Amino acid sequence: MKLSIVLIPLLAAVTLAAQTPAPAQDSAGQHRSRARRDMLQRWTARLNLTSDQQNLAKAIFQNSRNESRSLAAKLHEERATLNAAVKNDSEQQIDQITQQDSKLHAQMEAIHLKAMAKFYAILTPEQKTKFDAWSNHRAS
């Protein structure tokens, strides 16, 4: 439980960078790709990740991105439906969609947190200590 509380601020930034699907060749997609690469480079530098750990981390976060893509598509569809409900002043539909939306967000967060747990599990005890200290510093 304590680990979750410490990691939540870090996870927000990490998951946004690590989970966002990259479009083919647009500048936003290139930016997200670069952000993911930069995050792994920062972790590699701060935690002294081995090449095996880097490869595992890439696989962990790629799997997580793949798993969250369908949910992201559903969230996008719901936002469009929600905008229509707002324009139609449909309070009942707004309530229904926001409840569905919160479930999807919870599923996305679970995917992201599970990826972070897998990443944390591949760290050595010394790396976990560094990661925890860095997370505690960012949380305060």
Protein Blocks (a to p, Z undefined) as FASTA:
>chain_A
ZZmmmmmmmmmmmmmmmmmccdfklmklmmmmmmmmmmmmmmmmmnopafklmmmmmmmm
mmmmmmmmmmmmmmmmmmmmmmmmmmnopaklmmmmmmmmmmmmmmmmmmmmmmmmmmmm
mpcfklmmmmmmmmmmmmZZ
